Amino acid sequence: KIFMNTLKYLQSNEFLLDVDLWRLFANLEELNKISLSFLKTFFETVKEHVSKSDSPMDFSSILRTFFQGDLCQTHQIYCLNYTSAVFYLEKLKHREDFGIYLKWCEQNEQCKRLRLSELLVAPLHRLTRYPLLLNNIWKRSTDETEKGLIQSLKEKVEKSIWDLEGKVKWLDNFQKFRQLQEVIIWPQVWDRDKRFFVPECLKHGLRENSSENILSSANRLLLHEGRLTLAESTRLLDVYLFLFNDFLLITKIKRNKKKYGGSDTSLIPVCPSLTPELQSFIREGGCCTVLDQPIPLDRLILKNIEPVHVTVFSLRNAFLIQHENRYRQCIAVFLLQAVTETAKKAWMSQIEMAISKYTTRHETKKSTAFCFSVESSEI
């Protein structure tokens, strides 16, 4: 509230007018109001019971009013905005005027030296504690009807938390992929390989088949990512790999420390769920240019480089990725090197696991489809 009210005051005096209050704090005022109302009603019941010994301690009606009412829903609205708020805060932090505002608020003794990012997460923690509160009340309740009500409320809150986790994961994944779409550059086929010649008059039609939408699938997940070195015939190339749940993408790192779109690159908003290395890389205005076509996991062959080759060919922490087409012909080979043996093992383990899950998933689909077709033919 210190951060929110201070920002409101500054904006009323025409400072930080471009800062979106909702994007930072969402429905925090409404959440405070409902939480405070819950707390007051709860303690009023206790106070009345203490002052009048014959007064019954009717907690069940209070719990029903709030937990079947707006309390969990209001929390959900706040929590769903949380990732976006952190994303927005990271963007604003680099501004001098916003930095002064943050520093001033942090010095308030009521903040107990906590930063805004640490305070914004508090309502998420509070929501997860409600089942514990209800469980403690359930343990101490002696009335069976009341116990049944509290148990049903506890289950309702737990379901609300499970639903929220699914929504947050989906939103987090959506924001991550939206950022990746901006960072990953898909070169045209004639730029990627000089063997392919296309006259200028025909290029327009080919450009319409954009590859960028490949990352827009709602079911796609990013399993592992990181920087490796690609050994080419004459040089070593810095590459960044993205392992998705259906394909592997090898990209070439292109750094750009110049101005990004005419503005300071440090102000580029970066999704907090990306790796720190990629976040730093994006802030520098860099991009990842796709080196070759995506390698589907059912067309990927992974091979370890034996220690004997390390001394002969000066390969360190190396492994091989082979791309086969649908006719099982090898169409590309990538010799990759990790910084450490541990990093190499991690990459190989992640790729093997992804291939195994992909294969299992698609075999299940095929067997299901086969069963359906047999059944329908019998019918």
C-alpha positions in Angstrom: 0.0 0.0 0.0 3.0 2.3 0.6 4.2 1.8 -2.9 0.7 2.0 -4.4 -0.4 5.1 -2.5 2.9 6.9 -3.1 2.5 6.3 -6.8 -1.0 7.6 -6.8 0.2 10.7 -5.0 3.0 11.3 -7.5 0.6 10.8 -10.5 -1.8 13.3 -8.9 1.1 15.8 -9.0 1.8 14.8 -12.7 4.8 12.6 -12.1 5.2 9.1 -13.5 1.9 9.5 -15.4 2.9 6.9 -18.0 3.2 4.1 -15.3 0.2 1.8 -15.4 -1.1 1.4 -11.9 -3.2 -1.7 -12.7 -0.3 -3.5 -14.5 1.7 -3.2 -11.3 -0.9 -3.7 -8.5 -3.9 -5.2 -10.3 -6.9 -5.4 -7.9 -4.8 -5.0 -4.7 -7.2 -2.5 -3.2 -10.2 -4.8 -3.7 -8.1 -7.7 -2.2 -7.1 -5.6 0.8 -10.8 -4.6 1.4 -12.1 -8.2 1.3 -9.2 -9.6 3.4 -9.6 -6.8 6.0 -13.4 -7.4 6.1 -12.8 -11.1 6.7 -10.3 -10.4 9.5 -12.6 -7.9 11.2 -15.7 -10.2 11.1 -13.6 -13.0 12.3 -12.2 -11.1 15.4 -15.6 -9.5 16.1 -17.0 -13.1 16.5 -14.2 -14.0 18.9 -14.6 -10.7 20.9 -18.4 -11.2 21.2 -17.8 -14.8 22.4 -15.3 -13.7 25.0 -17.4 -10.8 26.3 -20.6 -12.9 26.4 -19.8 -16.4 27.5 -23.2 -17.7 26.5 -22.7 -16.4 22.9 -22.0 -19.3 20.4 -18.8 -19.1 18.4 -20.3 -19.2 14.9 -17.3 -19.5 12.7 -19.0 -21.5 10.0 -21.2 -18.7 8.7 -18.2 -16.4 8.4 -16.1 -19.0 6.6 -19.1 -19.8 4.3 -19.6 -16.1 3.5 -16.0 -15.4 2.5 -14.7 -18.7 1.1 -17.9 -19.3 -1.0 -17.9 -15.6 -1.9 -15.3 -13.3 -3.5 -12.2 -14.1 -1.4 -10.6 -16.8 -3.6 -11.8 -15.2 -6.8 -10.2 -11.9 -5.9 -7.0 -13.7 -5.1 -7.1 -15.4 -8.4 -7.4 -12.1 -10.3 -4.4 -10.7 -8.5 -2.3 -13.9 -8.9 -3.0 -14.2 -12.6 -1.6 -10.6 -13.0 1.4 -11.3 -10.9 3.8 -12.6 -13.6 2.8 -9.7 -15.9 3.4 -7.3 -13.0 6.9 -8.7 -12.3 7.6 -8.4 -16.1 6.4 -4.8 -16.1 8.4 -3.9 -12.9 11.6 -5.3 -14.5 11.1 -3.0 -17.4 10.4 0.1 -15.3 13.3 -0.5 -12.9 15.8 0.8 -15.4 14.2 4.3 -15.5 15.9 6.9 -13.3 12.6 8.6 -12.1 11.0 5.2 -11.3 14.2 4.1 -9.5 14.0 7.2 -7.2 10.4 6.4 -6.4 11.3 2.8 -5.5 14.2 3.8 -3.3 12.1 6.3 -1.4 9.4 3.8 -0.7 11.9 1.1 0.3 13.3 3.4 3.0 9.9 3.5 4.8 10.3 1.4 8.0 7.0 -0.3 7.5 8.5 -2.0 4.4 11.1 -3.7 6.7 13.7 -3.4 4.0 11.7 -5.4 1.5 11.7 -4.4 -2.1 8.5 -4.1 -4.2 9.2 -7.4 -6.0 9.3 -9.2 -2.7 6.1 -7.6 -1.5 4.1 -8.2 -4.6 4.3 -12.0 -4.1 2.8 -11.9 -0.6 -0.9 -12.4 -1.7 0.2 -15.6 -3.5 1.6 -17.0 -0.3 -1.5 -15.9 1.7 -3.8 -17.8 -0.7 -1.8 -21.1 -0.2 -2.1 -20.6 3.6 -5.9 -20.6 3.6 -6.2 -24.5 3.4 -3.9 -24.7 6.5 -6.1 -22.2 8.4 -9.3 -24.2 7.5 -7.6 -27.5 8.4 -6.7 -26.1 11.8 -10.2 -25.0 12.4 -11.5 -28.4 11.2 -9.3 -30.2 13.7 -10.6 -28.2 16.7 -14.3 -28.3 15.6 -16.5 -30.7 17.6 -19.7 -30.3 15.6 -20.0 -32.9 12.8 -22.1 -30.6 10.5 -19.6 -27.8 11.0 -16.7 -30.2 10.3 -18.3 -31.3 7.0 -18.8 -27.7 5.9 -15.2 -26.7 6.7 -13.9 -29.8 4.9 -15.9 -28.8 1.8 -14.6 -25.2 2.0 -11.0 -26.5 2.3 -11.5 -28.7 -0.8 -13.0 -25.7 -2.7 -10.0 -23.5 -1.8 -7.5 -26.3 -2.8 -9.3 -26.7 -6.1 -9.1 -22.9 -6.6 -5.3 -23.1 -6.0 -4.9 -26.0 -8.4 -6.9 -24.2 -11.1 -4.8 -21.1 -10.5 -1.5 -23.0 -10.9 -2.7 -24.3 -14.3 -3.7 -20.8 -15.4 -0.4 -19.2 -14.2 1.6 -21.9 -16.0 -0.3 -21.3 -19.2 0.1 -17.5 -18.9 3.8 -17.9 -18.1 4.3 -20.2 -21.1 2.4 -17.8 -23.3 4.5 -14.8 -22.3 7.7 -16.8 -22.7 6.8 -17.9 -26.2 5.7 -14.4 -27.2 9.2 -13.1 -26.2 10.9 -16.0 -28.1 9.0 -15.1 -31.2 10.6 -11.7 -31.0 14.1 -13.0 -30.3 14.2 -15.9 -32.8 14.8 -14.8 -36.4 13.8 -17.2 -39.2 15.9 -16.4 -42.3 14.5 -17.0 -45.8 15.6 -20.2 -47.5 17.8 -18.3 -50.0 19.6 -16.4 -47.2 20.2 -19.7 -45.3 21.6 -21.5 -48.2 23.2 -19.8 -51.3 22.4 -22.9 -53.5 18.7 -21.8 -53.6 18.2 -19.0 -56.1 14.9 -17.2 -56.2 14.4 -14.1 -58.5 13.2 -11.0 -56.7 9.8 -11.1 -58.4 9.0 -14.5 -56.8 10.3 -13.8 -53.3 7.1 -12.0 -52.2 5.0 -15.1 -52.7 7.4 -17.3 -50.8 7.6 -14.8 -47.9 4.0 -15.3 -47.1 4.7 -18.8 -45.8 6.2 -17.4 -42.6 7.9 -19.8 -40.1 7.5 -17.5 -37.2 4.0 -18.9 -36.3 5.7 -22.3 -35.5 6.1 -21.1 -31.9 2.5 -20.0 -31.5 1.2 -23.4 -30.7 -0.6 -23.5 -27.2 0.6 -27.1 -26.6 4.3 -26.5 -27.2 6.6 -26.4 -24.2 10.2 -25.3 -23.8 12.0 -28.1 -21.9 15.7 -27.0 -22.0 17.8 -24.2 -23.4 21.3 -22.9 -23.4 24.5 -21.9 -25.1 26.8 -24.4 -26.8 29.6 -24.4 -29.4 29.1 -25.8 -32.8 32.3 -27.2 -34.5 32.4 -26.3 -38.2 35.1 -27.2 -40.6 37.1 -24.0 -40.2 35.8 -22.4 -37.0 33.9 -22.7 -33.7 30.5 -21.0 -33.7 28.5 -19.8 -30.7 25.0 -21.3 -30.9 21.9 -21.2 -28.6 19.8 -24.3 -28.5 16.0 -24.5 -27.7 14.7 -28.0 -26.9 10.9 -28.1 -27.2 8.6 -31.0 -26.5 8.4 -31.8 -30.2 11.6 -30.5 -31.9 15.1 -29.1 -31.3 16.0 -25.7 -32.7 19.6 -24.6 -33.3 20.2 -20.9 -33.6 23.2 -18.7 -34.2 23.9 -16.0 -31.6 24.0 -12.5 -33.0 25.0 -9.8 -30.5 24.0 -6.2 -31.0 25.2 -3.6 -28.4 23.8 -0.7 -30.5 20.5 1.1 -29.9 17.5 -1.2 -30.2 14.8 0.5 -32.3 16.3 3.9 -31.5 16.1 3.5 -27.7 18.3 2.2 -24.9 18.5 -1.6 -25.0 18.4 -1.8 -21.2 14.7 -0.7 -21.3 13.6 -3.7 -23.4 11.0 -5.7 -21.3 12.2 -9.2 -20.6 10.1 -12.2 -19.5 11.4 -13.1 -16.0 10.9 -16.9 -16.6 13.6 -16.9 -19.3 17.1 -18.0 -18.2 19.3 -15.1 -16.9 21.7 -15.6 -19.8 18.9 -15.1 -22.4 17.5 -12.2 -20.4 20.9 -10.5 -20.5 21.3 -11.3 -24.2 17.9 -9.8 -25.0 18.7 -6.6 -23.1 21.8 -6.2 -25.3 19.5 -6.2 -28.3 20.8 -9.6 -29.5 18.8 -12.1 -31.5 19.0 -15.8 -32.3 19.0 -16.6 -36.1 17.8 -20.1 -37.0 20.8 -22.0 -38.3 18.9 -24.8 -39.9 15.3 -26.2 -40.1 13.8 -27.5 -36.8 14.8 -31.1 -36.0 11.7 -33.2 -35.0 12.4 -35.4 -32.1 11.3 -38.5 -34.0 14.0 -37.6 -36.6 16.8 -36.8 -34.2 19.6 -39.3 -33.5 21.8 -38.4 -30.5 25.4 -39.8 -30.3 28.0 -39.5 -27.6 31.6 -38.6 -28.6 33.9 -41.2 -27.1 36.9 -40.0 -25.0 39.4 -41.3 -27.5 38.3 -38.6 -30.0 38.9 -35.9 -27.5 42.7 -36.2 -27.8 42.8 -37.0 -31.5 40.5 -34.2 -32.7 40.7 -31.8 -29.7 37.0 -32.2 -29.0 35.9 -31.3 -25.5 32.6 -32.4 -23.8 31.2 -33.1 -27.3 28.2 -34.9 -28.6 26.6 -35.4 -32.1 23.1 -34.6 -33.3 22.0 -36.2 -36.5 18.9 -35.1 -38.4 17.2 -37.7 -40.6 14.4 -37.2 -43.1 11.3 -39.4 -43.3 13.2 -41.9 -45.5 15.8 -42.2 -42.7 18.5 -40.4 -44.8 20.9 -38.2 -42.9 20.3 -34.6 -44.1 22.3 -32.7 -41.4 24.9 -33.4 -38.7 25.8 -31.0 -35.8 28.9 -31.5 -33.7 28.3 -29.7 -30.4 30.5 -28.9 -27.5 29.5 -28.0 -23.9 31.5 -25.9 -21.5 31.7 -28.7 -19.0 31.2 -32.5 -18.9 28.2 -31.9 -16.5 26.6 -29.5 -19.0 27.1 -32.1 -21.8 25.4 -34.8 -19.7 22.6 -32.5 -18.8 21.9 -31.8 -22.5 22.1 -35.4 -23.5 19.8 -36.4 -20.7 17.2 -33.8 -21.5 17.2 -34.7 -25.2 16.9 -38.4 -24.5 14.1 -37.8 -22.1 12.3 -35.5 -24.5 12.6 -38.1 -27.3 11.3 -40.9 -25.0 8.2 -38.8 -23.9 7.5 -37.7 -27.5 7.7 -41.3 -28.8 5.5 -42.6 -25.9 2.9 -39.9 -26.5 2.6 -40.5 -30.2 2.6 -44.3 -29.9 -0.4 -43.9 -27.5 -2.2 -41.7 -30.0 -1.5 -44.3 -32.8 -2.7 -47.2 -30.7 -5.9 -45.3 -29.7 -6.6 -44.4 -33.3 -6.0 -48.0 -34.3 -8.4 -49.3 -31.7 -11.1 -46.9 -32.8 -10.8 -47.9 -36.5 -11.0 -51.7 -35.6 -14.1 -51.1 -33.4 -15.8 -49.1 -36.1 -15.1 -51.7 -38.8 -16.6 -54.4 -36.5 -19.7 -52.3 -35.9 
